[in-house]
Amino acid sequence: EETSYGLALFPEHIDVSALTPGRQAGTTWAASGPPPEDDRHPGVEYDPTQPLFGQLGKDARQASAERGETGLNHLVEELAGRILQFLADG
């Protein structure tokens, strides 16, 4: 979802073409390497050769500005409703 929000808000900073396989482990990780197996989150891809390296959640290759706009509109409506309710109760 974050990639869709980024495409909706600041598309000039989002490069979905970077979501490709082929990174090299030696140039991806710090000198200490990846975290130990028992410290890894189960939903994150830790293999730098995979296109979804470092991602958690939905596949960012499916992101779109339209999806981001829909989510942001829902967020703004929900937040505005809560603020109005707070002011009415206050």
Secondary structure, DSSP 4 states (H G I P E B T S, - for coil): -HHHHHHHH-GGG--GGG--S---HHHHS-TT-SPPGGGS-TTB---TTSTTTT-BSS-GGG--HHHHHHHHHHHHHHHHHHHHHHHHH-
